[in-house]
Amino acid sequence: MHSILLKEKPVIGWIGTGVMGSSMFSHLLDKGYAGMVYTRTRDKASGVIAEGAKWADDVAMLASKSDVIITMVGYPQDVRDVYFGDKGILAYAKPGSFLVDMTTTSPSLSKEIYESAVQVKLYAVDAPVSGGDVGARNASLSIMAGGEKEVCDALMPVFETMGKKIVYQGKAGSGQHTKMCNQIVIAGTMIGMCESLLYGFKAGLDLPTMLSSISGGAAACWSLDNLAPRILRRDFEPGFFVDHFIKDMGITLDEARRMNLVLPGLSMVHQLYHSVKALGYGRKGTQALLLALENMSGLK
């Protein structure tokens, strides 16, 4: 394959400025990249507009004026709409543009975007991330890239502005499959962390003292370091929405069924998070799982 090069300072078109997207785009603006932004609610883009990003009236306008188009939206249908809609990215992006979907979405949709992009001389990559709001703010995300290696290599300066660990995973869809692996582990650690805190509380332990011991041993994990302290403060605001985690687990279970794979642990946590949502906490952070478990134990 011929060498693929990215302009030294390409125009970055950004779609989606949620809990993580705004911080991620801000890092690119801080590095001197020219930026253009579109999101369904303009107010959510006010921060990055104040930092110098230009507003695009629609996806088509953004796509036609950008060299690298990055999407960080909510659900697979949102991804499909921005790429395949009448005024979507695939119809209006300039030949030779780079398309980077950082949303967590289905691997099959990522492959569909890649195959459609090839037909119109565009470079498409799936590059979901892990690290939540903290990783987004600190530019320390883990980025899992799938697509043609030469394309991912060309995008490294962009990725390195937002993340600390960028790993090429393989062909189109591989980044999304890797994110599914990530979410399986997170589901297991979330239930373990919350049940541990409930047990410690009922046993009469001083929870910060207990955490200081277990977070330095074999149980050490990101959730204990970042989410357990929030729970102790009764802070259930989102670093990552319950609704989006339910979506991710659903995608993973769908993919597992296609592979004739049974994931009973993930299935159980998926159902528990539906209980969190039923209690009205869908727009809270994933640590709100504790609230559902408290409810089941009669503690709330």
N, C-alpha and C positions, 0 to 999 in steps of 0.2 A: 504493500500500500504506500502511496506517495506521502511525503511528510505533510503533516497538518499543523499549521501555525495559527496562533491567535495574535491579534494586534496587541501591542504593548499596553495600551490603555483602551480596551474596547468599551463601547457604550453598553452598560448593563441594563436590561429591561427586567423589572422585578414585578411579579404578580403574586399578591398575598402577603399582607402585613399583620399577621396574628401575633400570638405570644412569643414565638421564636423568629418569625420572618422579619419583623422590624429591626431587631438587633443584628441579625445576619446581614441585612442590606446596609445597615449603618456602618458596619465594619468596611464594606466595600467603598462606601462614600468617603469614609475617613482616609482610605488609602489613595484617594484621588481619582477613583473611577467616575466617569460621567454616568449618571443614572436616570432612568425613567421608571415611573411606578404606575401600576393600575391595581385597584382593588375595588370590590363591589361597593364598599362604604368609604367614600373619600376621607372622612374624618379619621379613619384608622391609619391613613397614610400621612397625616399632618406632621408627625414627627420627622419622617424622612424627607418630606417636602421642605421643612424648615432647615434641614441639613443640606439642601441643594438639589434634591431629585426633582425632575420635571414631571408634572402630572400628564398622563395619557388618558384621553377620553374613553378609550375602549381598548380591547386586546389587539385589534387590528392595527391601530395607530402605534401602540407600543412595539408590536412585532416588526413593523415595517421600518422602524427607526433604531433598532437595537442590533448589536453584534452578538451578544450573549443574552438569551432569554431564560430567566430562572423562575420556576413556578414553585410555590410553597403554599398550597391551598389545603382544603379540608378533607374531602372525600373523593373516592374514585370518579364519581359522576362530575365533580367539579373539575378534575383533571381532564376528563373527556371533553367537557364543554369548552375549556380554554384552548385545547389543542385541535379539536375536530369541529367546533362550532362554525357557523356561517362566517363569522368574523374572527375565526380562531387563528392560532399561531401557525399551523401548517399551511394555511391558505395565504398568509400575508408576510411571513418571514422572508428576508432576503436570502437567496441562494448563498450557501457558505456560512450561514449563521449557526451558532451553537445553541441547542435546546437542552436545558438541564432541569429535570423534574426532581425536586428534593422533597416532595410530598411522599408520605408513606402510602403506597397504593398497590394494586395487584401486579405481580410480575407479568401476567399476560397482557395487561394494558401497557406496561412499559415496552414490551416487545412489539406491540401493535404500533405504538408511537414511533419506535425505532424504524420499523419496516416502512411506515408511511413517510418518515423523514427522508430515508434513502431515496425514495421515488422522486422527491422534489429537491434533491441536492442539499439537504440539511444534515447536520450532525446532531444526533440525539443521545443523551446519557441519562440513566436513572441513577440518582445519587441521594438516597434518603440519609437521614442523620440520626444520631443518638446523643443525648446529653441534656435535653430539656432546656428550660429557660436559662439555667445557670451556664450551661455550655454555650448557648447562643450569645449571652451577654459577654462571656469571657473569651469568645472566639476559640473555644477549646472542644468543639464538637468532634465526634467520630463520624466520618463521611465514608459511605460504602458505595463505590462506583461500579456501575455496570454499563457495558457498551463496547465500542472499539477502543482498544488500549491507546492507540495514537491520539484519539480524541480526548480521552481522560487525561493523558499526559499533557496535552496542550492546555487543558483547563486547570492544571495544578496551581498556577499563581492565584487564580480565583478561589479555588478550594482552600488553599493555605491561608487566605485572609479570614476564613470563617472557622476553620477547624485545625486541630492539632494532630489527628490521626486520620490520614486519608489512605484508604487501601483499595486498590483495583481488585474487583471480585471476579470478573469474567464477562461473558457475553451479555447482551441486553437482557434485563430482568434479574441478573445476578445480584445487583445491589439491593433490589427489593427482597429477593429470597434471603439475603443476609440479614436485612432488617427484620424479617419474620423470625429468624433465629434469635435475634436480639430481644424481640418482644416475648418470646417463649420464656427466656431466662428472666426477664423483668417480671413477668406474671408470677413466676415461682418465688422470686425474692420479695415481691410485694406482699403476698399472702404470708410468707414466713416472717417478714418484718412486723406486720400488723398483729399477727397472733402472738409473737414474742412480746410485744409491748403490752398486750392485754394480759398475758400470763404474768408478766413481771408486775403489773399493776395489782392484780388479784393476790399475788404472793406478798404484797407489801414492800416490794423493793423500791429503792430510790432509782427512778428510771434513768436519769442522766448518768448515775454511777454505773448502773448495769450496762448501759450502752458504751461507756468508756472501756469496759472489759471486752465485750463481744465484738465491737467494731475493730479491735486490734488483733483478733484471732481468725480462726478458719471461717467465721461467719461474715468477715469484712466484705462490704459491697457498697456500691454507689448509693443505693437506697438508704442504707443505714447512715451514711455520711450526710446525705443531702435532704432526705425526706423525714427521717425519724425526728430530727430537731424541730421541723415544722409541726409535726404532729404534737410534740410536747408543748408547743406554743398555741396549740389549737388553730393553727394556720392551715386552712384547706384551700387557699387560693391556688389557681392553676399555674404550674410550670408546664404541665401537659394535661389536657382535658380528659376527664373520664370518658366522655363521648368519643373522643378520638382513639382512646385505648380500646374501647369496645369495638370500634371499627377495625383497628389493626388486628385484634385477636380473631375477629370474624373472617378477615381475609386469610389469616394463617390457617384457620380451621378449614376453610374452603379449599385452599391449596393442599392441605394434608389429605382431605378426602379424595382429591384428584390423584394423589399418589398412593391411595389405599393405606394411609398411615393413620393410626389411632393415637391421639394425644389426650389422654384422660385428665392429666393435671391441668393443661390449658383449658380444656372444656369446663372444668369445675370453676376455675378463676373467672372465665368468661361469664358464667352464670352468676357468680357472686357480684361481678361488676354491673350486671343488669339489675341486681338488687340495689346497688348504690344509685343507679339512675332512677329506679322506681321511687326511691326516697326523695328525689328531687335534686340530686347532686351531680347531674350530668355535666354541668359546666364548672364543677370544682376540679381540683387537682386529683391525680390518681391516688394520693395519700388518703383521700376521702373513703377509701375502702374500710378504714378503721371505723367510720361512722356506721356502716352497715353491720360490721361484726359486733360493735357495741350494742346495736339494736337487737341482734340475734341473741346476745348474752344477757339482755335485760339491763344493760348498764346505762341506757339512754332513754 
